[in-house]
Amino acid sequence: MFYIKNILIIRTEMNKEILKEIIISNKEFINSIPDIVERNIMKFDNNLKKVIILYGARRTGKSYILYNILNKNFDRCLYVDFEDERLTDFKTEDFQILYESFFELYIELIDEKEKVYFLFDEIQNVAGWEKFVRRISEKEFINVVITGSSSKLMPLEINTALRGRALSIPVYPLSFNEYLKIKKSEAFNKKIYGKNKILIKNHFEKYLKYGAFPEIAVMENEYMIKKVLKEYMDAMYFKDLVEHFKISNIALLDTLREILFSSYGLKCSLTSIYNKYKNSISFSKDTLYLYYKYFIESMLIYEVPYLSESYIKRKNQPKKMYILDNGLNKKILSENYGRLLENLIFIQLLRLEYEVYFLSNGFECDFVFKTNNKWNVIQVCRNINDSNKSREYSGILKACKFFKINEALIITEEQEYDEGFEKIKIKVMPAYKWLLLNV
């Protein structure tokens, strides 16, 4: 109950019958969806009894992960999408009514709550949801999996709200392995040679060019693919940036978007952007840095820092920029195959949860990261030829000497061979093969 200008407003509780209808109709709808592809991310084990939070940009397939969980646990699962217009007035206190509605429908589960799944889609739309989720997870032992596109569900935000009771898992567009699966390719899970190699290479070219949003993966018409990708970008831009962060300087945000989405695979200096545009657009340096931070928080843009022991050097050196998906890149004059390839490799390294850096110390090395306490170095280029071999080899050989390691990897479009240089083994491998071997 509350007042607006002396008018008494009495808020009625959510109707249980409506909630039961939503519960049942959601299950019927999800069960009718054919061929839901299981994502690699679904290998998580919830024996820790934590709230699982699937977060990421919109259209990456988070809802379908919930659909798959529901289909596997159909008789003991609740699924609710909080973007359902029937739940527009849903408040924190209505969670308990939802809870009761579910167990009234499935009374036999009351004594088996540890086997029950509560799946909440776009839960950030309900203020104060954290306390309910924590309570049913900790005290009722219900398995809870939630999703959202908002920056409010990113680890730095969510882990504070749930005080260490959450396990946050990022969701990216499809890996190449998942892409082949969703394309129902006969080459999936088969050896990479002969007919299968030809099929894999054909799929890879489309994967590289148009990206890996699940809806895009199942489309064939090039015109429709480009149209849908533009709609994705517009939705992310306006909903996840302009509206979510209440952007006032649209001219600056537009300019920054053009720069960032055409600069993937390149170093980016905000100071240089400021100096270049400060006389043509009205903005402060603080606003520029703030808007850049919004792009990062929306998970549309990623940055790779320069590797240095010094925090000041890492902070002040220009960072290399990458984008969420190749399909979102700005093709201004022509497609740059090498940079698209590099962007794909970076996103896969993110999926593998590596902490990635680049080296620029009188030489360039695209990616360096640690596995099992050992440094790994990767260079990416379309192909090795007489004009670039010296440059590509020099960078990666110097990186190996810098880390005192004796092997390195160069990822290309098609080439595959091993070569020894100065007691260092250089392995050259096609991108499609590396992507399928590293899942």
C-alpha positions in Angstrom: 0.0 0.0 0.0 1.4 3.5 -0.9 0.2 7.0 -1.6 0.5 9.1 -4.8 -0.5 12.7 -4.2 -2.8 11.8 -1.3 -4.5 9.0 -3.4 -4.4 5.7 -1.6 -3.1 2.9 -3.9 -3.6 -0.7 -2.7 -1.4 -3.1 -4.5 -2.8 -6.6 -4.9 -0.6 -9.7 -4.7 0.2 -11.7 -7.8 -2.7 -14.1 -8.6 -1.7 -17.7 -7.9 -3.8 -19.0 -10.7 -2.1 -16.7 -13.2 1.3 -17.8 -11.9 0.4 -21.5 -12.2 -0.7 -20.9 -15.8 2.6 -19.2 -16.5 4.5 -22.1 -15.0 2.6 -24.7 -17.0 2.5 -22.8 -20.3 6.3 -22.1 -20.1 7.1 -25.8 -19.7 4.8 -26.7 -22.6 6.4 -24.1 -24.8 10.0 -25.1 -24.0 9.2 -28.8 -24.3 7.9 -28.1 -27.9 11.2 -26.5 -29.1 13.0 -29.1 -31.3 16.7 -29.9 -31.2 18.0 -27.6 -28.4 21.8 -27.9 -28.8 23.7 -28.6 -25.5 26.3 -25.9 -25.0 29.7 -26.7 -23.6 29.0 -24.4 -20.7 26.4 -26.8 -19.4 29.1 -29.1 -18.0 29.1 -27.2 -14.8 28.5 -29.3 -11.6 26.4 -27.7 -8.9 27.5 -29.9 -6.1 28.8 -26.8 -4.5 25.2 -25.7 -4.0 25.8 -22.2 -5.2 23.5 -20.0 -7.2 24.5 -20.4 -10.8 24.5 -17.0 -12.7 24.7 -17.1 -16.5 25.6 -13.6 -17.6 26.5 -12.0 -21.0 25.3 -9.9 -23.9 21.9 -10.5 -25.3 21.3 -13.1 -28.0 24.2 -15.3 -26.9 21.8 -18.2 -26.0 21.5 -17.9 -22.2 17.8 -18.7 -22.3 18.3 -21.8 -24.3 20.7 -23.1 -21.7 17.9 -22.8 -19.2 15.5 -24.6 -21.7 17.9 -27.5 -21.9 18.2 -27.8 -18.1 14.3 -27.8 -17.9 14.0 -30.5 -20.5 16.5 -32.7 -18.6 14.7 -32.1 -15.3 11.1 -31.6 -16.7 9.1 -33.0 -13.8 11.0 -31.0 -11.1 11.7 -27.7 -12.8 10.3 -24.1 -12.6 11.1 -21.7 -15.4 10.1 -18.0 -15.3 11.0 -15.3 -17.8 10.7 -11.9 -16.1 10.3 -10.1 -19.4 6.9 -11.8 -19.7 4.3 -9.0 -19.8 2.1 -10.9 -17.4 4.8 -10.3 -14.7 5.2 -6.6 -15.3 4.1 -5.8 -11.8 6.0 -8.6 -10.1 7.6 -7.5 -6.9 10.1 -9.0 -4.4 7.2 -10.2 -2.1 5.7 -12.1 -5.0 8.6 -14.6 -5.1 7.1 -16.4 -2.1 3.7 -16.6 -3.9 5.5 -18.0 -7.0 7.3 -20.6 -4.7 4.0 -21.7 -3.2 2.3 -21.9 -6.6 5.0 -24.2 -7.9 4.8 -26.6 -4.9 1.0 -26.6 -5.0 1.3 -27.8 -8.6 4.0 -30.3 -7.8 3.3 -31.2 -4.1 5.2 -34.5 -4.4 8.5 -32.4 -4.7 8.1 -30.8 -1.2 10.3 -33.5 0.4 12.8 -33.6 -2.5 13.7 -29.9 -2.9 17.4 -30.7 -3.4 16.3 -32.2 -6.7 14.3 -29.2 -7.8 15.5 -26.5 -10.2 14.4 -22.9 -10.2 15.3 -21.2 -13.5 14.9 -17.5 -13.6 15.4 -15.6 -16.9 16.2 -11.8 -16.9 15.8 -11.8 -13.2 17.5 -8.3 -12.9 14.1 -6.9 -13.9 12.9 -7.6 -10.3 14.4 -5.3 -7.7 15.6 -7.2 -4.5 15.6 -10.7 -6.0 19.0 -11.6 -4.4 17.6 -12.3 -0.9 14.9 -14.7 -2.2 17.4 -16.6 -4.4 19.9 -16.8 -1.6 17.3 -18.1 0.9 15.9 -20.9 -1.3 19.4 -22.0 -2.3 20.8 -22.0 1.2 17.9 -23.0 3.4 15.6 -24.9 0.9 18.5 -26.6 -1.0 16.9 -25.8 -4.3 19.2 -25.6 -7.4 18.9 -22.0 -8.7 20.1 -20.9 -12.2 19.6 -17.4 -13.3 20.4 -15.3 -16.4 20.5 -11.7 -17.4 21.9 -9.3 -20.0 22.4 -6.4 -17.6 25.8 -5.4 -16.1 24.0 -5.8 -12.8 24.6 -9.6 -13.1 28.4 -9.3 -13.8 30.6 -10.9 -11.1 31.7 -7.7 -9.4 28.1 -6.7 -8.9 26.5 -10.0 -8.2 29.0 -11.6 -5.8 28.7 -8.6 -3.5 24.9 -9.0 -3.4 25.0 -12.7 -2.7 28.2 -12.6 -0.5 30.1 -15.5 -2.1 27.0 -17.7 -2.6 27.1 -17.4 -6.4 29.1 -19.0 -9.2 29.1 -16.6 -12.2 29.6 -18.1 -15.6 30.0 -15.9 -18.7 28.1 -16.9 -21.9 29.6 -16.1 -25.3 28.3 -16.7 -28.8 28.8 -20.3 -30.1 32.3 -21.9 -30.1 33.2 -23.5 -33.5 32.5 -26.9 -31.9 29.0 -25.7 -30.9 28.5 -24.1 -34.3 29.1 -27.3 -36.2 26.7 -29.0 -33.7 23.9 -26.5 -34.3 24.5 -26.6 -38.1 23.9 -30.4 -37.8 27.1 -30.9 -39.8 28.0 -34.5 -40.5 31.6 -33.4 -39.9 30.9 -32.8 -36.2 33.1 -34.9 -33.9 34.9 -36.5 -36.8 38.4 -36.5 -38.0 39.7 -33.4 -39.8 40.6 -34.8 -43.2 39.1 -35.8 -46.6 35.5 -34.9 -47.0 35.1 -33.9 -43.4 37.9 -31.3 -43.7 36.2 -29.7 -46.8 32.9 -29.5 -44.9 34.6 -28.0 -41.8 36.5 -25.4 -43.9 33.3 -24.4 -45.6 31.5 -23.9 -42.3 34.5 -22.1 -40.8 34.5 -19.4 -43.6 30.9 -18.5 -42.6 31.7 -18.7 -38.9 34.6 -16.3 -39.4 32.6 -13.9 -41.5 29.2 -13.7 -39.9 30.0 -14.7 -36.3 28.4 -17.1 -34.0 25.2 -15.9 -32.5 23.0 -19.0 -32.3 20.2 -17.5 -34.4 22.7 -16.4 -37.1 24.3 -19.9 -37.2 21.1 -21.5 -38.4 20.4 -18.9 -41.1 21.6 -19.2 -44.7 20.3 -16.1 -46.5 23.2 -13.5 -46.5 20.8 -10.5 -46.7 18.8 -11.7 -43.7 22.0 -12.5 -41.7 23.2 -8.9 -42.2 19.8 -7.5 -41.4 19.5 -9.5 -38.2 23.0 -8.6 -37.1 22.2 -4.9 -37.6 19.1 -5.3 -35.4 21.3 -7.0 -32.8 23.7 -4.2 -32.8 21.0 -1.6 -32.6 19.3 -3.4 -29.7 22.5 -3.7 -27.8 23.4 -0.1 -28.5 20.2 1.5 -27.4 19.0 -0.9 -24.7 22.3 -1.9 -23.1 24.1 1.4 -23.5 21.9 4.5 -24.3 18.9 3.4 -22.1 20.7 1.4 -19.4 23.4 4.0 -18.7 21.1 7.0 -19.5 23.6 8.4 -22.1 23.2 12.1 -22.8 26.1 12.7 -25.3 24.9 10.5 -28.2 27.4 12.1 -30.6 30.3 10.9 -28.5 28.8 7.5 -28.0 28.2 7.1 -31.8 31.8 8.1 -32.5 33.2 5.8 -29.9 31.1 2.9 -31.3 32.5 3.5 -34.8 36.1 3.5 -33.5 35.8 0.5 -31.2 34.0 -1.8 -33.6 36.4 -1.1 -36.4 39.6 -1.3 -34.2 39.3 -4.9 -33.1 42.8 -6.5 -33.0 44.5 -3.1 -32.8 45.8 -1.0 -30.0 43.5 1.7 -28.8 44.4 4.9 -27.0 41.6 6.9 -25.4 44.0 9.9 -25.1 44.5 9.8 -28.9 40.7 9.6 -29.4 40.3 12.6 -27.1 42.9 14.6 -28.9 41.5 13.8 -32.4 37.8 14.6 -31.6 37.9 17.2 -28.8 37.5 20.1 -31.3 34.7 18.5 -33.3 32.5 17.0 -30.5 31.8 18.6 -27.2 32.9 16.2 -24.4 35.2 15.9 -21.5 38.0 13.4 -21.1 36.2 12.0 -18.1 33.0 11.4 -20.1 35.0 9.6 -22.8 36.6 7.2 -20.3 33.1 6.7 -18.7 31.5 5.8 -22.0 34.4 3.5 -22.8 33.8 1.7 -19.5 30.1 1.3 -20.4 31.1 -0.6 -23.6 33.3 -2.9 -21.5 30.6 -3.5 -18.9 28.1 -4.3 -21.6 30.4 -7.1 -22.7 30.4 -5.9 -26.3 34.1 -4.9 -26.2 37.1 -6.6 -24.5 40.5 -5.3 -23.9 43.8 -7.1 -23.6 46.5 -5.4 -21.5 50.2 -5.1 -22.2 52.1 -7.7 -20.1 54.3 -6.0 -17.5 55.2 -6.6 -13.9 54.4 -2.9 -13.3 50.7 -2.1 -12.7 51.4 1.5 -13.9 52.8 0.3 -17.2 49.8 -2.1 -17.7 47.4 0.7 -16.9 49.0 3.4 -19.0 50.0 1.4 -22.1 47.4 1.3 -24.9 45.4 -1.9 -24.8 44.4 -4.1 -27.7 40.7 -4.2 -28.4 38.5 -7.1 -29.4 34.7 -7.4 -30.0 32.2 -9.9 -28.7 31.5 -11.4 -32.1 32.9 -11.1 -35.7 29.4 -10.4 -37.0 29.3 -7.1 -35.2 32.5 -5.7 -36.8 32.3 -2.5 -38.8 33.3 -3.3 -42.4 34.3 0.2 -43.5 36.4 -0.5 -46.6 37.1 -4.2 -46.7 37.2 -7.2 -44.5 40.5 -7.8 -42.8 40.8 -11.6 -42.7 43.8 -11.6 -40.3 42.1 -9.4 -37.7 38.8 -11.4 -37.9 40.9 -14.5 -37.3 42.7 -12.9 -34.4 39.3 -11.9 -32.9 38.0 -15.4 -33.1 41.1 -16.8 -31.3 40.8 -14.2 -28.5 37.1 -15.0 -27.8 38.0 -18.7 -27.7 40.8 -18.0 -25.2 38.1 -16.1 -23.1 35.9 -19.2 -23.3 38.8 -21.3 -22.0 39.1 -18.8 -19.1 42.7 -17.8 -19.7 44.0 -14.4 -18.5 45.4 -13.1 -21.7 48.0 -10.4 -22.4 49.9 -9.2 -25.4 53.7 -8.4 -25.7 55.2 -5.3 -27.2 58.7 -5.0 -26.1 60.6 -4.2 -29.3 58.7 -7.1 -30.8 55.0 -8.0 -31.1 53.3 -11.2 -29.9 49.5 -11.3 -30.1 48.6 -13.5 -27.1 50.5 -14.7 -24.0 48.8 -16.6 -21.2 49.6 -19.2 -18.5 48.4 -22.8 -18.3 49.7 -25.1 -15.5 52.1 -22.4 -14.4 53.7 -22.3 -17.8 53.6 -19.4 -20.3 52.1 -20.0 -23.8 52.6 -17.7 -26.8 50.4 -17.5 -29.8 50.8 -15.4 -33.0 47.9 -15.1 -35.5 48.2 -14.3 -39.2 46.3 -15.4 -42.3 49.3 -17.2 -43.8 53.1 -17.3 -43.5 54.9 -16.2 -46.7 58.2 -14.8 -47.8 57.2 -11.2 -47.1 56.0 -11.7 -43.5 57.9 -14.9 -42.3 60.8 -12.9 -40.8 58.5 -10.6 -38.9 56.1 -13.2 -37.6 58.9 -15.6 -36.6 60.9 -12.8 -35.0 58.1 -11.8 -32.7 57.2 -15.2 -31.5 60.9 -16.4 -31.1 61.7 -13.3 -29.0 58.6 -14.0 -26.9 59.8 -17.6 -26.3 63.2 -16.3 -25.2 61.5 -13.7 -23.0 59.6 -16.5 -21.1 62.4 -19.1 -21.5 60.1 -21.6 -23.2 60.9 -23.8 -26.2 57.7 -24.0 -28.2 55.2 -21.6 -29.7 52.1 -21.6 -31.9 51.2 -19.7 -35.0 47.5 -19.9 -36.0 46.8 -19.4 -39.7 43.9 -19.8 -42.2 45.1 -23.0 -43.8 48.8 -23.8 -43.3 50.0 -26.7 -41.0 53.6 -27.7 -40.3 56.2 -27.8 -37.6 59.6 -26.1 -37.8 62.5 -25.8 -35.5 64.3 -22.5 -35.1 67.1 -21.7 -32.6 66.1 -24.8 -30.5 62.5 -23.5 -30.4 59.7 -25.6 -32.0 57.2 -23.5 -33.9 53.9 -25.2 -34.6 51.8 -23.8 -37.4 48.1 -24.8 -37.3 44.9 -23.9 -39.1 42.4 -21.9 -37.0 39.6 -24.3 -37.6 41.7 -27.2 -36.3 42.9 -25.3 -33.2 39.4 -24.2 -32.3 38.1 -27.8 -32.5 41.0 -29.2 -30.4 40.6 -26.5 -27.7 37.1 -26.7 -26.3 
